[in-house]
């Protein structure tokens, strides 16, 4: 499968993609995040028709802000898996 490489995109562009994945997740779609074969810090994110190659640092940063914006805790994140 071909993944969209967003590693060199702006933070705003990455966040738009992460929000698209999050919206699908909230609709019940499964999200898979795996280390990319090239190694750290590259990860793949797959959800529905969205297939991304991104860096885990921007994804983790977005997730931390996302949790705060939505009042989520780590226990909520774990329960959703």
C-alpha positions in Angstrom: 0.0 0.0 0.0 1.2 3.5 -0.7 1.4 5.9 2.2 1.4 9.6 2.1 4.7 10.9 3.5 4.0 13.9 5.7 7.3 14.0 7.6 8.4 17.2 5.9 5.0 18.9 5.9 4.2 21.8 8.2 2.9 21.1 11.7 -0.5 22.5 10.6 -0.7 20.1 7.7 0.3 17.2 9.9 -2.3 18.1 12.5 -5.0 18.3 9.8 -4.2 14.7 8.9 -4.1 13.6 12.6 -7.5 15.2 13.0 -8.9 13.3 10.0 -7.6 10.0 11.6 -9.1 11.0 14.9 -12.5 11.7 13.3 -12.5 8.3 11.8 -11.5 6.7 15.1 -14.5 8.4 16.8 -16.7 6.8 14.1 -15.4 3.4 15.1 -12.6 2.9 12.6 -9.5 1.0 13.9 -6.2 3.0 13.9 -2.9 1.2 13.6 0.4 2.9 14.4 3.6 1.0 13.8 7.3 1.7 13.7 8.4 2.2 10.1 11.1 -0.1 8.8 13.4 2.8 8.4 13.4 3.1 12.2 12.9 5.9 14.7 11.3 8.3 14.6 9.3 7.3 11.6 5.9 5.6 12.1 3.1 4.5 9.9 -0.5 5.4 10.7 -3.4 3.5 9.0 -7.1 4.2 9.4 -9.7 3.5 6.8 -8.5 5.0 3.5 -5.8 7.1 5.3 -2.3 5.7 5.2 0.5 8.0 6.5 4.2 8.0 7.0 5.0 10.5 9.7 7.3 11.2 12.6 6.4 10.0 16.1 7.5 13.2 17.7 4.9 15.4 16.0 2.2 12.7 16.5 3.0 12.4 20.2 3.0 16.2 20.6 -0.4 16.4 18.8 -1.8 13.7 21.0 -0.7 15.4 24.2 -2.4 18.7 23.1 -5.4 16.8 21.9 -5.9 15.1 25.3 -5.8 18.5 27.0 -8.2 20.1 24.6 -10.7 17.2 25.1 -10.1 16.7 28.8 -8.9 13.1 28.2 -6.6 11.2 30.5 -4.2 8.4 29.8 -6.8 5.9 31.1 -9.3 7.1 28.4 -6.6 6.5 25.8 -6.0 3.0 27.1 -9.7 2.1 27.3 -10.2 3.1 23.6 -7.7 0.5 22.3 
